[in-house]
Amino acid sequence: MPVPFPVSPTRLALAVSLAFPLCPVLAQTTPPEAQLDAVTVTADRRAEPIKNVPMAVSTLSGEKLDVITSGGQDVRALAARVPSLNIESSFGRAFPRFYIRGYGNTDFRLNASQPVSLVYDDVVQENPILKGFPIFDLEQVEVLRGPQGTLFGRNSPAGVVKFDSVKPTRAVEGYGSVSWATYNTVNTEGAVNTPIGEAWSARLSFLNQRRSDYVQNTAPDAPSPKLEGYNDSALRGQLLYQPHKDFSALFNLHGRDLDGSARVFRANIIQPGTNDLVAGFDPRKVSQDGRNESTLLTRGGSARLRWGLGDYALHSITGFESLRTYNRGDIDGGTPGDVPFSVETADGIPTLRQITQEVRVESLYSGPLNWQAGAYYFHEKYDMESFSYDSTAGGVENGHSLSTQKNDAWAGFGSVSYAVDPKLKLRGGLRYTHDKKEFATREYFATGFRPTIADIGQLTASPSSSKVSWDLGSTYALNTDTNVYARLANGFRAASVQGPGQFNDISDAKPETNTSIEAGIKADLFDKKGRIAFNVFYYQVKDQQLTAVGGAGNGNVLLNAEKTTGQGAELDFQAYLTNQLLVSVGGSYNKTRIRDADLAVSTCGGCTVTDPTNAGGQALIDGNPLPQAPKWTASFTAKYTIPTDAGEWYAYTDWSYRSKVNFFLYESAEFTGKSLLEGGLRLGYTWGDGKYDLALFGRNITNQVRVTGGVDFNNLTGFINEPRTLGAQFRATF
């Protein structure tokens, strides 16, 4: 029977949202007065209430994290869950690319640097492959927006995403969770915590996410007949030694093992002259003659020591990371009849070692003045390999390069805070960083252009950078519930280098600096039943490092824009509207612009470029927004509970939205991604004082299909978002 009006995703989202306040009150017991839990963050390297921090900070924890990962989602599921955060990848579950306030890096090379730093348990994860470590058994995720170049090192001019694991305690406790969903998606995780003797405690956490291949490759004799499956496992062990209150040592060992599909590129899925999918597009079918596979193995550890020295505390954080990865895909996305020429490539890191060391002293004065100071060292060395294959000849290797990058950096930093009076607090920080990279291409061969290493002019590069970054902030208490703040900050990203290929020479980019100003208000509302944060900001990046990816020239070239700008506003709101209805709303507006009258890049083959071009046919990108920078993002969650004598029924919905984005530096009709709205719904029951939870859930419940990225050198190839999944989950705590 036909419906009288079309059921669009937007209408469905509105209907689900409005249904929550209208649910009947069926409670058999009177619930206690609801209040929000206090939120503590470590954005200033000290634990303090989020309201007192003079910067834009958002957090995700507890149920929100559990819900968005229940269907086997990886770190990309955090996109748009807090204001101004976007995450995407052309590698699938590996190599996430983070953007804050539209500011990120689309570079797909394995030594790409990013202006958003990821810090996992106080250790910087610099290589983009390391940034994809799974989400499980986390205390909290903090998103620090704007330059963080004073207290957090390693390339953080856009901001920091900070993951903090649940730490060992003196209790015997833990949890276990298992879910099953569409495409035989199974998500299993858990943790066990126990004290050991008088001074030791241990916590072991694990995760396994798996999904069956569900995309059929219809090409005859396809080397990879089924695609999009994965088996992703991670393990974390922590050991805490705390003989007394003035000393603690927290040791961490962790690892990840991923085996599955690389990103599935789909040839000619965009209608020429539009950004619509072609008629009859089937997300469960492709036709490719290339091989597809992705493997990743990471191992790491850390030691975090703290000494209490009366009015001072001394911290030492030592980190070690290693990885091995190989990722191969049919980049043209089709078969010879579908594409102008065949392109099948792979990238790998056979060895990577990262060592970090930080020593920091902080004061613990009871008076108005406090400070902290420290030193930081970073060392990284790894090999990178790139391969090309002839899909039409059974996948025979026809190109290979091997390069090595070594990166050493050190920094000295300090910050001061001073309470002028009980209402006004001032903060300031300073950091000096020296960074040096050594890059060398050691092996190279290819059939066609520049077939041997002797044909390449430049084989090495050694960019070096030294920079001072700083920040100034203030917080003023209007009353006991409301603070206003202002912040002026500067951050920097060190010089970068990219290796040569068949179509381009070595390229490098000089350092970039970001100067940002923001002001906002943070308040507790309705007698602690609500919380709001709102801010406005403006930033300007000098010499921003951009990556001209692909184009008809099939290159990957680093360049600097004279400057880029961004401005906007951000909102975080959470409140109990009734004792049984908890809602949260987040949103952001970001307007970014590239400002460089002479900057030109190669454009796509066979697409409709809307930018003006120069005499050489390159697009002039002055005035364009940054790539993968949505102007609008929004998130919404609502949970309605119905208490009973034995437990609690609940309904939970969550939605994330981003407006359209450019995939590349130039603008074109085809490679402009449409807006994306994804929603989830969860219906469940908890009992046993909250120890047990059984729920039915759906992710991307409107089944919205969108192109989220593309390949532009060959044809109208793109890749799409995650499919709708429906499933059930059981969780138990003890």
HUJO-V929713 format. One line per field, one symbol per residue. psi: psi as a letter, one per 30 degrees, with the letter a starting at -180 (. if undefined). burial: I if it has 16 or more other C-alpha atoms within 10 Angstrom, else O. Layout:
psi = ???
burial = ???
This chain:
psi = kklflkjleeeeeeeeeffeffkkjgkfljllkklkkkkklhfggkklkfffkhljkllklbeeeeefgfgglaffffkgflkgkkklkggbflhkkkkkhgjakgkglfgklkfkkkjjhgkkjekfeffgkljkhkekkkjjklkhgefjaiihffakkjkjlklklgljlalkkklkalghkkjkllkkkkljaefkkkkkklkkkkklkfkkjfkkhkfifklglljjklkkkkkkjiflfgkkjjkkkllkjkjaklkjkjkhfkkkflgkllkgkjfgkljkgllklkkkkkkllljjkkkkhcglkkkkjkkkkllklkjkljefgalefflelkjkllkljekkkkkkkkkkkklhlfafkllllalkkkkkklkkkkllljffhggkkgkkkklkkkkkkllklllkkkjelfekkkkklkkkkkkkkjkkjfkklkkbkiflfffkekflkikkkkkklllklkkkjeaffkkllkkklkllklklkkllaffllkklklllkkkkklkakkkklhhgflkkkklllklkkkhkjljjkblffhljkklkkelllklalkkkkkkjelffjklkkkllkkjkkkijffkklkllkgljkflllafgglkjgkfllllhikeklllklkkkkjklefbkklkkkkkkkkallkflelkleehjkllkjkllkkkakklhhgfkkklklkkhffhkkkkfllkgfeaikllllklkkkalkkkkl.
burial = OOOOOOOOIOOOIOOOIOOIIOOOOOOOOOOOOIOIOOOIIIIIOOOOOIIIIIIIIIIIOOOOIOIIIIIIIIIIIIIIIIIIIIIIIIIIIIIIIIIIIIIIIIIIIIIIIIIIIIIIIIIIIIIIIIIIIIIIIIOIIIIIIIIIIIIIIIIIIIIIIIIIIIIIIIOOOIIIIIIIIIIOIIIIIIIIIIIOOOOIIIIIIIIIIIIIIIIIIOIOOIIIIIIIIIIIIIIIIIIIIIOOOOOIIIIIIIIIIIIIIIIIIIIIIIOIOOIIIOOOOOIOIIIIIIIIIIIIIIIIIIIIIIIIOOOOIIIIIIIIIIIIIIIIIIIIIIIOOOIOOIIIIIIIIOOIIIIIIIIIIIIIOOOOIIIIIIIIIIIIIIIIIIIIIIIOOOIOIIIIIIIIIIIIIIIIIIIIIIIOOOOIIIIIIIIIIIIIIIIIIOOIIIOOOIIIIOOIOOIIIIIIIIIIIIIIIIIIIOOOOIIIIIIIIIIIIIIIIIIIIIOIIIIIIIIIIIIIIIIIIIIIIOOIIIIIIIIIIIIIIIIIIIIIIIIOIIIIIIIIIIIIIIIIIIIIIIIIOOIIIIIIIIIIIIIIIIIIOOIIIIIIIOIIIOIOIOOOOIIIIIOIIIIIIIIIIIIIIIIIIIIIOOIIIIIIIIIIIIIIIIIIIIIIIIIIIIIIIIIIIIIIIIIOOOOIIIIIIIIIIIIIIIIIIIIIIIIIIIIIIIIIIIIIIIIIIO
